[in-house]
């Protein structure tokens, strides 16, 4: 993988995953719904899983440098 696209993709995945993880944790701590109209446990689990996958993809992109 070329350096420029790998750095960009890694940064995007890392920022998105970190932001989603912080937002989900903050919403759960304040007892606000993560997604309206969905089970709180299911929405928090899905959002947390998406955040962890994005962080793993960001790490993988950075490891390709």
C-alpha positions as CSV (number, residue, x, y, z in Angstrom):
1,X,0.0,0.0,0.0
2,X,1.3,3.4,-0.8
3,X,2.2,5.7,2.1
4,X,-0.1,8.6,1.5
5,X,-3.4,6.6,1.1
6,X,-2.4,4.4,4.0
7,X,-1.8,7.3,6.3
8,X,-5.1,9.0,5.3
9,X,-7.2,5.8,5.6
10,X,-5.6,5.0,8.9
11,X,-6.2,8.5,10.3
12,X,-9.9,8.4,9.1
13,X,-10.5,5.0,10.6
14,X,-8.8,5.9,13.9
15,X,-10.6,9.2,14.3
16,X,-14.0,7.7,13.4
17,X,-13.5,4.7,15.7
18,X,-12.2,6.8,18.6
19,X,-15.0,9.4,18.2
20,X,-17.7,6.8,18.0
21,X,-16.3,5.0,21.1
22,X,-16.2,8.2,23.1
23,X,-19.7,9.2,22.0
24,X,-21.1,5.8,22.8
25,X,-19.5,5.7,26.3
26,X,-20.6,9.3,27.0
27,X,-24.2,8.5,26.0
28,X,-24.3,5.4,28.1
29,X,-22.8,7.2,31.1
30,X,-25.4,9.9,30.9
31,X,-28.2,7.3,30.4
32,X,-29.1,8.8,27.0
33,X,-30.2,6.5,24.1
34,X,-27.4,5.6,21.6
35,X,-30.0,5.2,18.9
36,X,-33.7,6.2,19.1
37,X,-36.3,3.5,18.7
38,X,-33.8,0.6,19.2
39,X,-33.0,-1.5,22.2
40,X,-30.4,0.3,24.4
41,X,-28.3,-2.8,24.7
42,X,-28.4,-3.7,21.0
43,X,-27.6,-0.1,19.9
44,X,-24.7,0.2,22.4
45,X,-23.3,-3.2,21.4
46,X,-23.5,-2.4,17.7
47,X,-22.0,1.0,18.0
48,X,-19.2,-0.3,20.2
49,X,-18.5,-3.1,17.8
50,X,-18.4,-0.7,14.8
51,X,-16.0,1.5,16.8
52,X,-13.7,-1.4,17.6
53,X,-13.7,-2.6,14.0
54,X,-12.8,0.9,12.8
55,X,-9.9,1.2,15.3
56,X,-8.6,-2.3,14.2
57,X,-8.8,-1.2,10.5
58,X,-6.9,2.0,11.4
59,X,-4.3,0.0,13.2
60,X,-4.0,-2.3,10.2
61,X,-3.6,0.6,7.8
62,X,-0.8,2.1,10.0
63,X,0.9,-1.2,10.2
64,X,1.2,-1.3,6.4
65,X,3.6,1.7,6.4
